[in-house]
C-alpha cells in the first residue's frame, strides 16, 4: 500500500468530502450484527465517525500515523497504524469491514485474504469511493476536467484508473449485494474547492517534478465566495463471504 497523504494530513482532513447518511443507512440495513467493525485505510476518519454510531467497537487502521492523528477521538474507536495487507486481528471477528477511497492503493490479493479471514461468516465488506467531481458552473467544470485529464496527464499514479473505472474493474471475490446509487452533494466556496484540489496526489507529483503549481491558472477560484454546487459520484461494491 502506498502512503501519499501523510505530508498533507491536516489539509486532507479539512478538505476531503464526507459521505451521505443515506449511504450509511443502506449499508447498515445489510448487517446482521453490530459488535465490531474495521475501517481499513481510514485516513483521518471521514467514514469512521459515521459508522461508529452503530457499533460497540470500531477499529480504524491506516498506513499513515499522521492521517490517524487528524481523526476524531471517539470512545468506541481505536486507531492503529497498520498495513491493510498485514493486520493482526482474530479470525471471524468483524461484522463489517469498510474501505473508503483507499482500496486502489492496496495489494488486492493480500488484503482480501485478510478480509476473508477476519470477517464473520455473515459479515459484510463495503468498498466505497468517489469519482471526479462535477460543478454546476459549466465553464469552471470544463476547466477542472481539463486540469484532471490534460494538465495532470502522466502525473496520476497508475492506480488512479480504478477510480476512473468506478471500481468496477477491481477484483471483488465476494457474493455481491445490489445497492442503490448515491452521490455526494455539497455547496463549496472557491476556497473550499481550492483546498480540495490541493489534496490531489497528482498535484503534488506535478509540483515536485515541474517545480511550478499545476493550479497556477486557477488562482481566480479563490475569489469565488458565493457557494457553488459540487457533486461527486459514489463508487460502491458491497458483498458477503462467498459460500
Short mmCIF file of the C-alpha atoms (twelve columns), coordinates in Angstrom:
data_MODEL
# 
_entry.id   MODEL 
# 
loop_
_atom_site.group_PDB 
_atom_site.id 
_atom_site.type_symbol 
_atom_site.label_atom_id 
_atom_site.label_alt_id 
_atom_site.label_comp_id 
_atom_site.label_asym_id 
_atom_site.label_seq_id 
_atom_site.Cartn_x 
_atom_site.Cartn_y 
_atom_site.Cartn_z 
_atom_site.pdbx_PDB_model_num 
ATOM 1   C CA . UNK A 1   0.000   0.000   0.000   1 
ATOM 2   C CA . UNK A 2   1.279   3.478   -0.879  1 
ATOM 3   C CA . UNK A 3   1.323   6.371   1.580   1 
ATOM 4   C CA . UNK A 4   0.827   9.537   -0.478  1 
ATOM 5   C CA . UNK A 5   -1.041  11.660  2.027   1 
ATOM 6   C CA . UNK A 6   0.940   11.874  5.285   1 
ATOM 7   C CA . UNK A 7   2.519   15.188  4.310   1 
ATOM 8   C CA . UNK A 8   -0.884  16.814  3.796   1 
ATOM 9   C CA . UNK A 9   -2.835  15.039  6.510   1 
ATOM 10  C CA . UNK A 10  -4.305  18.190  8.072   1 
ATOM 11  C CA . UNK A 11  -5.458  19.596  4.731   1 
ATOM 12  C CA . UNK A 12  -6.812  16.190  3.751   1 
ATOM 13  C CA . UNK A 13  -8.909  16.042  6.921   1 
ATOM 14  C CA . UNK A 14  -10.279 19.549  6.338   1 
ATOM 15  C CA . UNK A 15  -10.864 19.469  2.590   1 
ATOM 16  C CA . UNK A 16  -11.973 15.971  1.660   1 
ATOM 17  C CA . UNK A 17  -15.737 15.371  1.328   1 
ATOM 18  C CA . UNK A 18  -17.705 13.169  3.679   1 
ATOM 19  C CA . UNK A 19  -20.317 10.556  2.793   1 
ATOM 20  C CA . UNK A 20  -24.119 10.959  2.827   1 
ATOM 21  C CA . UNK A 21  -26.204 9.466   5.613   1 
ATOM 22  C CA . UNK A 22  -28.345 7.687   3.009   1 
ATOM 23  C CA . UNK A 23  -25.334 5.552   2.076   1 
ATOM 24  C CA . UNK A 24  -24.673 4.639   5.700   1 
ATOM 25  C CA . UNK A 25  -28.353 3.785   6.263   1 
ATOM 26  C CA . UNK A 26  -28.412 1.496   3.250   1 
ATOM 27  C CA . UNK A 27  -25.218 -0.239  4.332   1 
ATOM 28  C CA . UNK A 28  -26.387 -0.745  7.920   1 
ATOM 29  C CA . UNK A 29  -29.529 -2.493  6.626   1 
ATOM 30  C CA . UNK A 30  -27.332 -5.241  5.172   1 
ATOM 31  C CA . UNK A 31  -25.798 -6.155  8.534   1 
ATOM 32  C CA . UNK A 32  -26.743 -8.930  10.939  1 
ATOM 33  C CA . UNK A 33  -24.511 -7.891  13.829  1 
ATOM 34  C CA . UNK A 34  -23.069 -4.719  15.299  1 
ATOM 35  C CA . UNK A 35  -20.320 -5.858  17.645  1 
ATOM 36  C CA . UNK A 36  -17.211 -4.791  15.792  1 
ATOM 37  C CA . UNK A 37  -16.253 -3.060  12.527  1 
ATOM 38  C CA . UNK A 38  -12.910 -2.491  10.820  1 
ATOM 39  C CA . UNK A 39  -12.455 0.690   8.797   1 
ATOM 40  C CA . UNK A 40  -9.342  -0.049  6.765   1 
ATOM 41  C CA . UNK A 41  -7.347  2.753   5.161   1 
ATOM 42  C CA . UNK A 42  -9.324  5.065   7.400   1 
ATOM 43  C CA . UNK A 43  -7.171  8.139   6.827   1 
ATOM 44  C CA . UNK A 44  -8.446  10.946  9.025   1 
ATOM 45  C CA . UNK A 45  -11.715 9.176   9.796   1 
ATOM 46  C CA . UNK A 46  -14.187 10.545  7.231   1 
ATOM 47  C CA . UNK A 47  -16.077 7.247   7.234   1 
ATOM 48  C CA . UNK A 48  -15.004 6.018   10.664  1 
ATOM 49  C CA . UNK A 49  -17.011 8.629   12.541  1 
ATOM 50  C CA . UNK A 50  -20.147 7.811   10.535  1 
ATOM 51  C CA . UNK A 51  -20.161 4.078   11.187  1 
ATOM 52  C CA . UNK A 52  -19.022 4.413   14.829  1 
ATOM 53  C CA . UNK A 53  -22.568 5.350   15.847  1 
ATOM 54  C CA . UNK A 54  -23.769 1.804   15.148  1 
ATOM 55  C CA . UNK A 55  -21.111 -0.474  16.681  1 
ATOM 56  C CA . UNK A 56  -19.897 -1.489  20.106  1 
ATOM 57  C CA . UNK A 57  -16.341 -1.140  18.796  1 
ATOM 58  C CA . UNK A 58  -14.679 0.181   15.649  1 
ATOM 59  C CA . UNK A 59  -11.034 -0.358  14.768  1 
ATOM 60  C CA . UNK A 60  -9.675  2.117   12.232  1 
ATOM 61  C CA . UNK A 61  -6.334  1.424   10.589  1 
ATOM 62  C CA . UNK A 62  -4.123  3.319   8.193   1 
ATOM 63  C CA . UNK A 63  -0.540  3.193   6.993   1 
ATOM 64  C CA . UNK A 64  -0.159  6.883   7.907   1 
ATOM 65  C CA . UNK A 65  0.028   7.813   11.582  1 
ATOM 66  C CA . UNK A 66  -0.119  11.469  10.523  1 
ATOM 67  C CA . UNK A 67  -3.517  10.839  8.976   1 
ATOM 68  C CA . UNK A 68  -4.816  8.954   12.004  1 
ATOM 69  C CA . UNK A 69  -3.675  11.801  14.258  1 
ATOM 70  C CA . UNK A 70  -6.241  14.021  12.491  1 
ATOM 71  C CA . UNK A 71  -9.126  11.619  13.143  1 
ATOM 72  C CA . UNK A 72  -11.793 12.387  15.766  1 
ATOM 73  C CA . UNK A 73  -11.398 10.938  19.257  1 
ATOM 74  C CA . UNK A 74  -14.398 8.668   19.877  1 
ATOM 75  C CA . UNK A 75  -14.941 6.454   22.911  1 
ATOM 76  C CA . UNK A 76  -15.633 3.273   20.918  1 
ATOM 77  C CA . UNK A 77  -12.972 3.761   18.219  1 
ATOM 78  C CA . UNK A 78  -9.380  2.506   18.348  1 
ATOM 79  C CA . UNK A 79  -6.879  3.868   15.815  1 
ATOM 80  C CA . UNK A 80  -3.968  1.662   14.760  1 
ATOM 81  C CA . UNK A 81  -1.132  2.313   12.336  1 
ATOM 82  C CA . UNK A 82  -1.158  -0.881  10.329  1 
ATOM 83  C CA . UNK A 83  -0.912  -2.027  6.724   1 
ATOM 84  C CA . UNK A 84  -4.144  -3.326  5.203   1 
ATOM 85  C CA . UNK A 85  -2.413  -6.474  3.998   1 
ATOM 86  C CA . UNK A 86  -0.808  -7.395  7.343   1 
ATOM 87  C CA . UNK A 87  -3.457  -6.966  10.020  1 
ATOM 88  C CA . UNK A 88  -3.228  -8.662  13.403  1 
ATOM 89  C CA . UNK A 89  -6.929  -9.236  14.115  1 
ATOM 90  C CA . UNK A 90  -8.525  -12.540 15.178  1 
ATOM 91  C CA . UNK A 91  -10.349 -14.820 12.751  1 
ATOM 92  C CA . UNK A 92  -14.076 -14.198 12.157  1 
ATOM 93  C CA . UNK A 93  -14.030 -11.011 14.213  1 
ATOM 94  C CA . UNK A 94  -15.816 -8.297  12.219  1 
ATOM 95  C CA . UNK A 95  -19.465 -7.738  11.309  1 
ATOM 96  C CA . UNK A 96  -18.419 -5.064  8.802   1 
ATOM 97  C CA . UNK A 97  -15.202 -4.194  7.003   1 
ATOM 98  C CA . UNK A 98  -15.087 -0.902  5.124   1 
ATOM 99  C CA . UNK A 99  -12.517 0.669   2.812   1 
ATOM 100 C CA . UNK A 100 -13.218 4.265   1.778   1 
ATOM 101 C CA . UNK A 101 -11.288 5.876   -1.099  1 
ATOM 102 C CA . UNK A 102 -8.290  3.632   -0.440  1 
ATOM 103 C CA . UNK A 103 -8.587  0.145   -1.905  1 
ATOM 104 C CA . UNK A 104 -6.989  1.153   -5.206  1 
ATOM 105 C CA . UNK A 105 -3.700  1.522   -3.286  1 
ATOM 106 C CA . UNK A 106 -3.872  -1.989  -1.785  1 
ATOM 107 C CA . UNK A 107 -2.411  -5.308  -2.842  1 
ATOM 108 C CA . UNK A 108 -5.808  -6.826  -3.624  1 
ATOM 109 C CA . UNK A 109 -4.905  -10.475 -3.145  1 
ATOM 110 C CA . UNK A 110 -3.189  -9.997  0.219   1 
ATOM 111 C CA . UNK A 111 -5.868  -7.649  1.544   1 
ATOM 112 C CA . UNK A 112 -8.766  -9.880  0.521   1 
ATOM 113 C CA . UNK A 113 -7.072  -12.818 2.228   1 
ATOM 114 C CA . UNK A 114 -7.206  -10.807 5.467   1 
ATOM 115 C CA . UNK A 115 -10.836 -9.831  4.829   1 
ATOM 116 C CA . UNK A 116 -11.881 -13.468 4.341   1 
ATOM 117 C CA . UNK A 117 -10.013 -14.477 7.469   1 
ATOM 118 C CA . UNK A 118 -11.294 -11.739 9.794   1 
ATOM 119 C CA . UNK A 119 -14.867 -11.253 8.526   1 
ATOM 120 C CA . UNK A 120 -17.630 -13.185 10.275  1 
ATOM 121 C CA . UNK A 121 -19.415 -15.773 8.100   1 
ATOM 122 C CA . UNK A 122 -22.425 -13.443 7.805   1 
ATOM 123 C CA . UNK A 123 -20.329 -10.259 7.765   1 
ATOM 124 C CA . UNK A 124 -20.244 -7.620  5.042   1 
ATOM 125 C CA . UNK A 125 -17.426 -5.879  3.193   1 
ATOM 126 C CA . UNK A 126 -18.074 -2.455  1.674   1 
ATOM 127 C CA . UNK A 127 -15.650 -0.855  -0.758  1 
ATOM 128 C CA . UNK A 128 -16.536 2.820   -1.106  1 
ATOM 129 C CA . UNK A 129 -15.080 5.740   -3.009  1 
ATOM 130 C CA . UNK A 130 -15.931 8.791   -5.063  1 
ATOM 131 C CA . UNK A 131 -15.051 9.800   -8.587  1 
ATOM 132 C CA . UNK A 132 -14.240 13.072  -10.305 1 
ATOM 133 C CA . UNK A 133 -16.304 15.967  -9.013  1 
ATOM 134 C CA . UNK A 134 -18.778 17.865  -11.202 1 
ATOM 135 C CA . UNK A 135 -19.610 21.567  -10.782 1 
ATOM 136 C CA . UNK A 136 -22.847 23.332  -11.712 1 
ATOM 137 C CA . UNK A 137 -20.794 26.134  -13.302 1 
ATOM 138 C CA . UNK A 138 -20.200 24.708  -16.806 1 
ATOM 139 C CA . UNK A 139 -17.131 26.852  -17.579 1 
ATOM 140 C CA . UNK A 140 -15.439 26.091  -14.279 1 
ATOM 141 C CA . UNK A 141 -16.377 22.424  -14.621 1 
ATOM 142 C CA . UNK A 142 -14.639 22.316  -18.013 1 
ATOM 143 C CA . UNK A 143 -11.518 23.899  -16.506 1 
ATOM 144 C CA . UNK A 144 -11.379 21.310  -13.721 1 
ATOM 145 C CA . UNK A 145 -11.796 18.476  -16.204 1 
ATOM 146 C CA . UNK A 146 -9.023  19.919  -18.358 1 
ATOM 147 C CA . UNK A 147 -6.808  20.062  -15.274 1 
ATOM 148 C CA . UNK A 148 -7.648  16.480  -14.409 1 
ATOM 149 C CA . UNK A 149 -7.236  14.850  -17.809 1 
ATOM 150 C CA . UNK A 150 -4.799  17.125  -19.685 1 
ATOM 151 C CA . UNK A 151 -2.598  19.187  -17.362 1 
ATOM 152 C CA . UNK A 152 -2.148  16.298  -14.935 1 
ATOM 153 C CA . UNK A 153 -1.915  13.601  -17.616 1 
ATOM 154 C CA . UNK A 154 1.039   11.410  -16.715 1 
ATOM 155 C CA . UNK A 155 1.177   12.670  -13.130 1 
ATOM 156 C CA . UNK A 156 -1.545  10.444  -11.664 1 
ATOM 157 C CA . UNK A 157 -0.423  7.168   -10.122 1 
ATOM 158 C CA . UNK A 158 -1.365  4.144   -12.217 1 
ATOM 159 C CA . UNK A 159 -3.835  3.021   -9.530  1 
ATOM 160 C CA . UNK A 160 -5.998  6.068   -10.241 1 
ATOM 161 C CA . UNK A 161 -7.517  4.206   -13.175 1 
ATOM 162 C CA . UNK A 162 -9.585  2.146   -10.735 1 
ATOM 163 C CA . UNK A 163 -11.307 5.371   -9.656  1 
ATOM 164 C CA . UNK A 164 -11.885 6.395   -13.272 1 
ATOM 165 C CA . UNK A 165 -13.402 2.955   -13.868 1 
ATOM 166 C CA . UNK A 166 -15.699 3.465   -10.840 1 
ATOM 167 C CA . UNK A 167 -14.224 0.452   -9.004  1 
ATOM 168 C CA . UNK A 168 -15.959 -1.842  -11.488 1 
ATOM 169 C CA . UNK A 169 -12.625 -3.342  -12.597 1 
ATOM 170 C CA . UNK A 170 -11.169 -4.124  -9.168  1 
ATOM 171 C CA . UNK A 171 -11.229 -7.766  -8.076  1 
ATOM 172 C CA . UNK A 172 -14.154 -8.430  -5.742  1 
ATOM 173 C CA . UNK A 173 -14.258 -12.109 -4.693  1 
ATOM 174 C CA . UNK A 174 -17.468 -11.902 -2.664  1 
ATOM 175 C CA . UNK A 175 -21.171 -12.532 -3.120  1 
ATOM 176 C CA . UNK A 176 -22.113 -9.061  -4.332  1 
ATOM 177 C CA . UNK A 177 -25.177 -7.350  -2.894  1 
ATOM 178 C CA . UNK A 178 -27.310 -4.989  -5.010  1 
ATOM 179 C CA . UNK A 179 -27.129 -1.415  -3.737  1 
ATOM 180 C CA . UNK A 180 -28.731 1.887   -4.778  1 
ATOM 181 C CA . UNK A 181 -26.658 4.598   -6.436  1 
ATOM 182 C CA . UNK A 182 -25.518 7.501   -4.269  1 
ATOM 183 C CA . UNK A 183 -23.742 10.800  -4.729  1 
ATOM 184 C CA . UNK A 184 -22.169 13.423  -2.525  1 
ATOM 185 C CA . UNK A 185 -23.804 16.846  -2.892  1 
ATOM 186 C CA . UNK A 186 -22.085 19.903  -1.406  1 
ATOM 187 C CA . UNK A 187 -22.066 23.698  -1.530  1 
ATOM 188 C CA . UNK A 188 -18.494 24.962  -1.660  1 
ATOM 189 C CA . UNK A 189 -16.814 28.345  -1.881  1 
ATOM 190 C CA . UNK A 190 -13.826 28.878  -4.136  1 
ATOM 191 C CA . UNK A 191 -11.501 28.407  -1.157  1 
ATOM 192 C CA . UNK A 192 -13.020 25.021  -0.341  1 
ATOM 193 C CA . UNK A 193 -12.643 23.876  -3.942  1 
ATOM 194 C CA . UNK A 194 -9.047  25.142  -3.987  1 
ATOM 195 C CA . UNK A 195 -8.222  23.275  -0.769  1 
ATOM 196 C CA . UNK A 196 -9.719  20.075  -2.151  1 
ATOM 197 C CA . UNK A 197 -7.756  20.302  -5.406  1 
ATOM 198 C CA . UNK A 198 -4.584  20.697  -3.361  1 
ATOM 199 C CA . UNK A 199 -5.168  17.236  -1.827  1 
ATOM 200 C CA . UNK A 200 -4.881  15.538  -5.231  1 
ATOM 201 C CA . UNK A 201 -1.812  13.319  -5.333  1 
ATOM 202 C CA . UNK A 202 -1.152  14.337  -8.958  1 
ATOM 203 C CA . UNK A 203 -0.952  18.000  -7.928  1 
ATOM 204 C CA . UNK A 204 1.904   17.128  -5.580  1 
ATOM 205 C CA . UNK A 205 3.616   14.969  -8.206  1 
ATOM 206 C CA . UNK A 206 3.366   17.851  -10.718 1 
ATOM 207 C CA . UNK A 207 4.809   20.337  -8.222  1 
ATOM 208 C CA . UNK A 208 7.676   18.008  -7.320  1 
ATOM 209 C CA . UNK A 209 8.628   17.330  -10.934 1 
ATOM 210 C CA . UNK A 210 7.848   20.622  -12.691 1 
ATOM 211 C CA . UNK A 211 8.725   22.997  -9.806  1 
ATOM 212 C CA . UNK A 212 5.582   25.033  -10.538 1 
ATOM 213 C CA . UNK A 213 1.968   24.641  -9.459  1 
ATOM 214 C CA . UNK A 214 -0.497  22.924  -11.766 1 
ATOM 215 C CA . UNK A 215 -3.131  25.206  -10.223 1 
ATOM 216 C CA . UNK A 216 -1.491  28.465  -11.296 1 
ATOM 217 C CA . UNK A 217 -4.134  29.114  -13.964 1 
ATOM 218 C CA . UNK A 218 -6.927  28.546  -11.456 1 
ATOM 219 C CA . UNK A 219 -5.982  31.208  -8.899  1 
ATOM 220 C CA . UNK A 220 -9.211  33.073  -9.628  1 
ATOM 221 C CA . UNK A 221 -11.120 30.218  -7.968  1 
ATOM 222 C CA . UNK A 222 -10.033 31.693  -4.640  1 
ATOM 223 C CA . UNK A 223 -12.103 34.804  -5.388  1 
ATOM 224 C CA . UNK A 224 -15.357 32.856  -5.718  1 
ATOM 225 C CA . UNK A 225 -17.221 33.435  -2.458  1 
ATOM 226 C CA . UNK A 226 -20.778 32.506  -3.385  1 
ATOM 227 C CA . UNK A 227 -21.484 28.800  -2.813  1 
ATOM 228 C CA . UNK A 228 -21.212 26.565  -5.865  1 
ATOM 229 C CA . UNK A 229 -22.899 23.188  -6.234  1 
ATOM 230 C CA . UNK A 230 -20.406 20.319  -6.205  1 
ATOM 231 C CA . UNK A 231 -21.331 16.679  -6.869  1 
ATOM 232 C CA . UNK A 232 -19.211 13.543  -6.525  1 
ATOM 233 C CA . UNK A 233 -20.407 10.170  -7.861  1 
ATOM 234 C CA . UNK A 234 -20.065 7.489   -5.188  1 
ATOM 235 C CA . UNK A 235 -18.331 4.246   -6.103  1 
ATOM 236 C CA . UNK A 236 -19.666 1.240   -4.201  1 
ATOM 237 C CA . UNK A 237 -19.140 -2.526  -4.054  1 
ATOM 238 C CA . UNK A 238 -20.806 -4.404  -1.174  1 
ATOM 239 C CA . UNK A 239 -20.604 -8.151  -0.585  1 
ATOM 240 C CA . UNK A 240 -20.683 -11.105 1.795   1 
ATOM 241 C CA . UNK A 241 -18.402 -14.086 2.132   1 
ATOM 242 C CA . UNK A 242 -18.941 -16.382 -0.853  1 
ATOM 243 C CA . UNK A 243 -20.325 -19.726 0.291   1 
# 
